[in-house]
Amino acid sequence: MLRSPDVVGHEACRVIFVSLIAPRSTTIYEEIAMNMLELLPDLFANQTRLTLRMSRVGDEKATNVVVDRFPTVIGRSNEVDLLIADKFVSHIHCLLNCVDGVFVIQDLESRNGTEVNGRSIRIKQLEEGDVIIIGATRISVFRSMRGCEA
């Protein structure tokens, strides 16, 4: 079964399968494509994901970000996995990871530190509803799908 980390979503797979098979326009290829499309929801059902709701501190406008690759480095540099354009965020600020079956956040010796639920942390297990403050950015742990692999 396909388990590539480069697969970006159900719709992307559908487009890939249809574009590869549809040009041949024969019944057998169409049937194969339809069978493969039916399997796609199963491919993503067990994917570990963490949905974060990000906003500026004090701002009601928020953006949801889905993190589905771990570890994920958060910071201001173009070389991180999750870039936050905030002058109070270090270039390489913190790390989201799965450790022993749980989501954790670890501060990477950032200048302004990382807070979870109002407390400065070095490393902390994350729960749904936790609020992370990085610089002037508020990140709410909105939803997790499936715990991390141990």
PAVEX-179564 format. One line per field, with one value per atom (N, C-alpha, C): residue number from 1; residue in one letter; atom name; y, x, z. Coordinates in steps of 0.1 Angstrom, whole numbers, plus 5000, padded with zeros to 4 digits. Layout:
REM PAVEX-179564
i = c(NUM:...)
aa = c(a:...)
at = c(CA:...)
Y = c(Y:...)
X = c(X:...)
Z = c(Z:...)
END
This chain:
REM PAVEX-179564
i = c(1:1:1:2:2:2:3:3:3:4:4:4:5:5:5:6:6:6:7:7:7:8:8:8:9:9:9:10:10:10:11:11:11:12:12:12:13:13:13:14:14:14:15:15:15:16:16:16:17:17:17:18:18:18:19:19:19:20:20:20:21:21:21:22:22:22:23:23:23:24:24:24:25:25:25:26:26:26:27:27:27:28:28:28:29:29:29:30:30:30:31:31:31:32:32:32:33:33:33:34:34:34:35:35:35:36:36:36:37:37:37:38:38:38:39:39:39:40:40:40:41:41:41:42:42:42:43:43:43:44:44:44:45:45:45:46:46:46:47:47:47:48:48:48:49:49:49:50:50:50:51:51:51:52:52:52:53:53:53:54:54:54:55:55:55:56:56:56:57:57:57:58:58:58:59:59:59:60:60:60:61:61:61:62:62:62:63:63:63:64:64:64:65:65:65:66:66:66:67:67:67:68:68:68:69:69:69:70:70:70:71:71:71:72:72:72:73:73:73:74:74:74:75:75:75:76:76:76:77:77:77:78:78:78:79:79:79:80:80:80:81:81:81:82:82:82:83:83:83:84:84:84:85:85:85:86:86:86:87:87:87:88:88:88:89:89:89:90:90:90:91:91:91:92:92:92:93:93:93:94:94:94:95:95:95:96:96:96:97:97:97:98:98:98:99:99:99:100:100:100:101:101:101:102:102:102:103:103:103:104:104:104:105:105:105:106:106:106:107:107:107:108:108:108:109:109:109:110:110:110:111:111:111:112:112:112:113:113:113:114:114:114:115:115:115:116:116:116:117:117:117:118:118:118:119:119:119:120:120:120:121:121:121:122:122:122:123:123:123:124:124:124:125:125:125:126:126:126:127:127:127:128:128:128:129:129:129:130:130:130:131:131:131:132:132:132:133:133:133:134:134:134:135:135:135:136:136:136:137:137:137:138:138:138:139:139:139:140:140:140:141:141:141:142:142:142:143:143:143:144:144:144:145:145:145:146:146:146:147:147:147:148:148:148:149:149:149:150:150:150)
aa = c(m:m:m:l:l:l:r:r:r:s:s:s:p:p:p:d:d:d:v:v:v:v:v:v:g:g:g:h:h:h:e:e:e:a:a:a:c:c:c:r:r:r:v:v:v:i:i:i:f:f:f:v:v:v:s:s:s:l:l:l:i:i:i:a:a:a:p:p:p:r:r:r:s:s:s:t:t:t:t:t:t:i:i:i:y:y:y:e:e:e:e:e:e:i:i:i:a:a:a:m:m:m:n:n:n:m:m:m:l:l:l:e:e:e:l:l:l:l:l:l:p:p:p:d:d:d:l:l:l:f:f:f:a:a:a:n:n:n:q:q:q:t:t:t:r:r:r:l:l:l:t:t:t:l:l:l:r:r:r:m:m:m:s:s:s:r:r:r:v:v:v:g:g:g:d:d:d:e:e:e:k:k:k:a:a:a:t:t:t:n:n:n:v:v:v:v:v:v:v:v:v:d:d:d:r:r:r:f:f:f:p:p:p:t:t:t:v:v:v:i:i:i:g:g:g:r:r:r:s:s:s:n:n:n:e:e:e:v:v:v:d:d:d:l:l:l:l:l:l:i:i:i:a:a:a:d:d:d:k:k:k:f:f:f:v:v:v:s:s:s:h:h:h:i:i:i:h:h:h:c:c:c:l:l:l:l:l:l:n:n:n:c:c:c:v:v:v:d:d:d:g:g:g:v:v:v:f:f:f:v:v:v:i:i:i:q:q:q:d:d:d:l:l:l:e:e:e:s:s:s:r:r:r:n:n:n:g:g:g:t:t:t:e:e:e:v:v:v:n:n:n:g:g:g:r:r:r:s:s:s:i:i:i:r:r:r:i:i:i:k:k:k:q:q:q:l:l:l:e:e:e:e:e:e:g:g:g:d:d:d:v:v:v:i:i:i:i:i:i:i:i:i:g:g:g:a:a:a:t:t:t:r:r:r:i:i:i:s:s:s:v:v:v:f:f:f:r:r:r:s:s:s:m:m:m:r:r:r:g:g:g:c:c:c:e:e:e:a:a:a)
at = c(N:CA:C:N:CA:C:N:CA:C:N:CA:C:N:CA:C:N:CA:C:N:CA:C:N:CA:C:N:CA:C:N:CA:C:N:CA:C:N:CA:C:N:CA:C:N:CA:C:N:CA:C:N:CA:C:N:CA:C:N:CA:C:N:CA:C:N:CA:C:N:CA:C:N:CA:C:N:CA:C:N:CA:C:N:CA:C:N:CA:C:N:CA:C:N:CA:C:N:CA:C:N:CA:C:N:CA:C:N:CA:C:N:CA:C:N:CA:C:N:CA:C:N:CA:C:N:CA:C:N:CA:C:N:CA:C:N:CA:C:N:CA:C:N:CA:C:N:CA:C:N:CA:C:N:CA:C:N:CA:C:N:CA:C:N:CA:C:N:CA:C:N:CA:C:N:CA:C:N:CA:C:N:CA:C:N:CA:C:N:CA:C:N:CA:C:N:CA:C:N:CA:C:N:CA:C:N:CA:C:N:CA:C:N:CA:C:N:CA:C:N:CA:C:N:CA:C:N:CA:C:N:CA:C:N:CA:C:N:CA:C:N:CA:C:N:CA:C:N:CA:C:N:CA:C:N:CA:C:N:CA:C:N:CA:C:N:CA:C:N:CA:C:N:CA:C:N:CA:C:N:CA:C:N:CA:C:N:CA:C:N:CA:C:N:CA:C:N:CA:C:N:CA:C:N:CA:C:N:CA:C:N:CA:C:N:CA:C:N:CA:C:N:CA:C:N:CA:C:N:CA:C:N:CA:C:N:CA:C:N:CA:C:N:CA:C:N:CA:C:N:CA:C:N:CA:C:N:CA:C:N:CA:C:N:CA:C:N:CA:C:N:CA:C:N:CA:C:N:CA:C:N:CA:C:N:CA:C:N:CA:C:N:CA:C:N:CA:C:N:CA:C:N:CA:C:N:CA:C:N:CA:C:N:CA:C:N:CA:C:N:CA:C:N:CA:C:N:CA:C:N:CA:C:N:CA:C:N:CA:C:N:CA:C:N:CA:C:N:CA:C:N:CA:C:N:CA:C:N:CA:C:N:CA:C:N:CA:C:N:CA:C:N:CA:C:N:CA:C:N:CA:C:N:CA:C:N:CA:C:N:CA:C:N:CA:C:N:CA:C:N:CA:C:N:CA:C:N:CA:C:N:CA:C:N:CA:C:N:CA:C:N:CA:C)
Y = c(4988:5000:5012:5023:5035:5042:5046:5053:5064:5071:5080:5093:5098:5111:5123:5121:5132:5134:5125:5126:5137:5146:5158:5158:5148:5148:5140:5137:5129:5135:5148:5154:5153:5155:5154:5140:5130:5116:5114:5119:5117:5123:5135:5141:5133:5128:5120:5108:5100:5088:5090:5100:5103:5107:5116:5121:5110:5100:5089:5079:5077:5066:5071:5083:5088:5089:5093:5095:5082:5071:5058:5054:5060:5059:5045:5035:5022:5018:5010:5006:5000:4991:4985:4995:5005:5015:5024:5027:5035:5027:5014:5006:5006:5004:5004:5018:5029:5042:5043:5039:5040:5032:5020:5011:5018:5024:5031:5043:5050:5062:5058:5046:5042:5039:5035:5032:5044:5056:5068:5072:5072:5076:5067:5054:5045:5049:5054:5058:5069:5078:5090:5088:5078:5076:5075:5068:5066:5076:5086:5096:5104:5106:5114:5128:5136:5150:5158:5170:5180:5193:5197:5210:5221:5231:5243:5255:5263:5275:5287:5294:5304:5318:5327:5341:5350:5362:5372:5373:5375:5376:5388:5386:5397:5399:5391:5392:5381:5384:5373:5365:5371:5365:5354:5341:5330:5322:5314:5305:5291:5281:5268:5262:5255:5249:5234:5225:5211:5207:5201:5195:5180:5175:5160:5154:5161:5155:5159:5149:5150:5145:5151:5164:5175:5186:5199:5210:5217:5228:5241:5249:5261:5273:5283:5295:5305:5315:5326:5324:5314:5312:5305:5307:5300:5285:5281:5267:5259:5264:5257:5250:5241:5235:5243:5251:5260:5274:5282:5296:5305:5313:5323:5336:5345:5359:5368:5367:5374:5378:5390:5395:5390:5385:5380:5365:5359:5344:5342:5333:5330:5324:5324:5318:5303:5296:5282:5283:5283:5286:5273:5264:5253:5241:5230:5217:5210:5206:5198:5184:5174:5160:5150:5138:5127:5119:5118:5111:5101:5089:5078:5079:5081:5081:5093:5104:5117:5128:5139:5151:5159:5164:5173:5185:5196:5208:5210:5214:5216:5229:5238:5251:5247:5254:5251:5263:5266:5277:5290:5293:5305:5317:5329:5341:5345:5344:5348:5337:5325:5313:5309:5298:5292:5290:5294:5292:5283:5275:5266:5269:5274:5277:5287:5297:5307:5304:5292:5288:5286:5291:5289:5275:5269:5255:5252:5241:5236:5225:5216:5205:5202:5200:5197:5189:5180:5172:5181:5180:5188:5181:5188:5183:5191:5186:5194:5205:5218:5229:5237:5232:5239:5251:5262:5274:5277:5278:5280:5294:5301:5315:5314:5319:5319:5334:5342:5356:5362:5369:5375:5367:5354:5345:5335:5334:5325:5312:5301:5288:5279:5277:5268:5254:5244:5230:5227:5227:5226:5212:5204:5190:5181:5169:5159:5147:5141:5129:5118:5108:5097:5101:5094:5097:5094:5098:5096:5081:5076:5063:5062:5052:5051:5045)
X = c(5008:5000:5009:5005:5012:5013:5025:5026:5037:5038:5048:5046:5057:5055:5053:5055:5054:5040:5031:5017:5011:5005:5000:4985:4978:4964:4956:4943:4934:4933:4930:4928:4940:4952:4964:4966:4963:4964:4954:4942:4931:4936:4942:4947:4958:4967:4978:4973:4964:4959:4951:4942:4934:4943:4952:4961:4970:4974:4982:4974:4961:4954:4944:4937:4927:4932:4944:4948:4947:4948:4947:4933:4923:4909:4904:4909:4903:4896:4887:4878:4887:4896:4904:4912:4918:4925:4916:4904:4895:4890:4888:4884:4896:4908:4919:4920:4918:4919:4908:4896:4885:4887:4893:4896:4907:4917:4927:4921:4912:4906:4898:4892:4884:4893:4906:4915:4921:4920:4927:4923:4910:4907:4914:4915:4922:4937:4943:4957:4959:4950:4952:4945:4937:4930:4939:4950:4959:4971:4970:4981:4981:4993:4994:4994:4985:4984:4981:4986:4983:4978:4966:4961:4963:4970:4973:4966:4960:4953:4963:4968:4978:4973:4977:4973:4983:4983:4991:4984:4992:4987:4977:4965:4955:4947:4950:4942:4933:4920:4910:4912:4918:4920:4930:4927:4936:4936:4947:4949:4952:4945:4948:4959:4968:4980:4980:4981:4981:4996:5001:5014:5013:5019:5018:5032:5042:5056:5063:5069:5076:5090:5099:5099:5097:5091:5088:5095:5104:5111:5103:5101:5094:5103:5102:5111:5109:5118:5117:5126:5134:5144:5136:5141:5136:5139:5148:5152:5144:5134:5126:5114:5107:5095:5083:5081:5070:5075:5074:5080:5069:5074:5065:5072:5066:5071:5068:5077:5075:5089:5092:5105:5109:5100:5103:5105:5104:5106:5120:5128:5141:5141:5153:5154:5151:5156:5152:5148:5134:5128:5125:5117:5113:5110:5107:5105:5092:5084:5073:5077:5074:5078:5068:5070:5062:5073:5070:5080:5072:5076:5069:5054:5049:5035:5027:5034:5027:5033:5025:5031:5038:5050:5057:5062:5065:5071:5084:5095:5107:5113:5116:5123:5137:5142:5156:5165:5165:5173:5170:5158:5154:5156:5158:5160:5149:5136:5125:5117:5122:5115:5102:5097:5084:5076:5063:5054:5043:5038:5026:5017:5005:4995:5001:5008:5013:5026:5032:5044:5055:5067:5079:5083:5086:5089:5103:5109:5120:5115:5107:5100:5087:5077:5064:5055:5048:5038:5026:5021:5010:4997:4986:4973:4964:4953:4943:4939:4938:4934:4946:4958:4970:4972:4977:4980:4995:5002:5016:5018:5028:5031:5046:5048:5062:5063:5071:5072:5059:5054:5041:5030:5033:5024:5018:5004:4997:4993:4996:4993:4985:4973:4964:4964:4966:4966:4951:4947:4932:4927:4935:4930:4942:4941:4951:4944:4950:4944:4954:4950:4958:4970:4973:4985:4997:5009:5021:5025:5032:5037:5048:5047:5057:5070)
Z = c(5000:5000:5000:4993:4992:5005:5010:5022:5021:5010:5007:5016:5022:5030:5021:5008:4998:4994:4997:4993:5001:4994:5001:5004:4999:5002:4992:4996:4988:4974:4973:4960:4951:4957:4949:4943:4951:4946:4935:4937:4927:4914:4914:4902:4896:4904:4899:4892:4899:4893:4881:4881:4869:4857:4860:4849:4843:4851:4846:4839:4843:4837:4827:4829:4820:4805:4802:4788:4780:4787:4780:4776:4783:4780:4777:4784:4782:4795:4794:4805:4817:4814:4824:4832:4825:4833:4841:4836:4843:4856:4854:4866:4876:4872:4881:4889:4881:4887:4898:4895:4904:4917:4915:4926:4935:4929:4936:4944:4938:4944:4956:4956:4967:4979:4977:4988:4994:4987:4992:5007:5010:5024:5034:5031:5040:5042:5031:5032:5042:5043:5052:5065:5067:5080:5092:5090:5101:5102:5094:5094:5107:5113:5125:5121:5127:5124:5136:5136:5147:5140:5144:5138:5148:5144:5152:5147:5156:5152:5156:5146:5149:5147:5156:5155:5162:5160:5167:5181:5191:5205:5205:5210:5210:5198:5187:5174:5173:5169:5168:5155:5145:5132:5133:5130:5131:5118:5117:5106:5111:5105:5109:5101:5108:5101:5106:5096:5099:5098:5109:5109:5108:5098:5096:5094:5097:5096:5109:5115:5128:5127:5133:5140:5131:5136:5129:5136:5130:5136:5132:5143:5141:5144:5135:5137:5126:5126:5116:5104:5104:5093:5081:5069:5058:5057:5067:5067:5077:5083:5093:5085:5092:5087:5087:5098:5100:5103:5093:5094:5100:5110:5117:5115:5107:5105:5116:5126:5139:5144:5146:5150:5164:5172:5185:5185:5174:5172:5168:5174:5170:5156:5150:5136:5138:5148:5150:5165:5167:5180:5188:5182:5190:5181:5187:5179:5184:5174:5177:5173:5182:5179:5185:5182:5188:5196:5209:5218:5226:5226:5234:5233:5221:5218:5221:5224:5227:5219:5217:5211:5221:5218:5227:5220:5227:5222:5230:5224:5230:5226:5235:5232:5228:5217:5213:5216:5229:5235:5228:5225:5218:5227:5221:5229:5238:5233:5241:5248:5246:5252:5246:5251:5246:5258:5258:5269:5264:5274:5272:5284:5281:5291:5301:5297:5306:5313:5311:5318:5308:5312:5303:5304:5293:5292:5285:5288:5280:5271:5277:5269:5277:5269:5275:5266:5272:5265:5262:5249:5245:5245:5249:5250:5241:5237:5229:5239:5233:5241:5247:5247:5251:5243:5249:5242:5243:5231:5231:5227:5233:5230:5225:5213:5207:5202:5209:5205:5207:5196:5197:5190:5189:5182:5191:5190:5199:5190:5195:5188:5197:5193:5201:5195:5203:5199:5197:5185:5181:5181:5174:5172:5168:5173:5169:5164:5154:5148:5150:5158:5161:5169:5179:5187:5179:5184:5177:5179:5169:5170:5181:5189:5200:5194)
END
